[in-house]
Amino acid sequence: MLGSLLLAGSRVPLVRRTVSGVPLTRKVVDRFVAGESTRDAVEAIRRLTDAGLAVTIDHLGEETKDAHAAAQTAEAYVTLLGALRELGLGDRAEVSVKLSAVGQALGEEGDKIALENARQISEAAHDCGANVTFDMEDHTTVDSTLGILRAVREDFPSTGVALQAYLFRTEADCRDLSHEGSRVRLVKGAYAEPASVAHQNKAEVDRAYVRCLRILMAGKGYPMLGTHDDRLISITELLADRFGRSRGDYEYQMLYGIRTDKQQALVGAGHTMRIYVPYGDDWYGYFMRRLAERPANIAFFLRALGGK
Ligand code: FAD
């Protein structure tokens, strides 16, 4: 209930100004965001890769309403990928891109602009030996995102995409994308979606995740399991045994700053564990989704505001 309110509030400009304007918010944001500059991102990537983790980097931003800002976001990715290439980190790194940050939300021309920017980012990623994965945003963007994915894969076939188990359509999307060479990150889903398109109840979302997981693990693609949920990780291991997948045939992904103990435990067990590392100054939407996911995070936030 509180989570839904936070997700709804995250789209109200007054709430955004109020939360962003509280000086201590920054302290709490740092728990989930690696910093604002390319340099901050590179430092975090170094620290994580030195600890045996792989990374996927997100330049924060979403729902861009101006073409110039969309081009600047693409440019920020190109700069970051250039830095990774120079440091030789391309093999441990990939980037995650929200298509609405590179133009998808710009009306009729949106898909075309997002596709051009996504191609530019993919070219830079290719030069540095890194992959690109498209994040999935609210349900109204899914068809557009999968269309852009198809177009980008013609030149960059390793491009991946996130699919959200809470959407009714996702089992079918998993089937379509379980072919050889396909890279799918399966997540539960982080947006406030209506009952007409998505499961509302946590147990139903978890069951839907397992159905999707089964399709991806039985398929021929490369499943990337984006979850912090112990039960789903155990089920993934059972399915890996059943379908004869060894450690390099799938990977786990978690968010920066969340369950770091479990991240290290999975690395210790020989898994590829990739950390989603967000950086940049447009952290508001991302931060609010993290608060909404877990009441304890809201308490942490309120304690920080109270100076404790
Ligand atoms: P939950 O049932 O929410 O959590 C399981 C356990 O994980 C909790 O009990 C808690 O211990 C821990 N946990 C979970 N969330 C938090 C938190 N915020 N703070 C502290 N502890 C927490 N969603 C999208 O809609 N589109 C995307 O493109 C997308 N990309 C993602 C990429 C990655 C790598 C990951 C890990 C998640 C992504 N998500 C995305 C978010 C995802 O949809 C979920 O909202 C989020 O992962 C929480 O779900 P869970 O599977 O961890 O399970």
Boltz pocket constraint, residues with backbone or C-beta under 6 A from the ligand:
constraints:
  - pocket:
      binder: B
      contacts: [[A, 134], [A, 135], [A, 136], [A, 137], [A, 162], [A, 164], [A, 185], [A, 187], [A, 188], [A, 189], [A, 190], [A, 191], [A, 225], [A, 226], [A, 227], [A, 228], [A, 229], [A, 230], [A, 253], [A, 254], [A, 255], [A, 258], [A, 259], [A, 274], [A, 275], [A, 276], [A, 289], [A, 290], [A, 291], [A, 293], [A, 294], [A, 297]]
      max_distance: 6.0
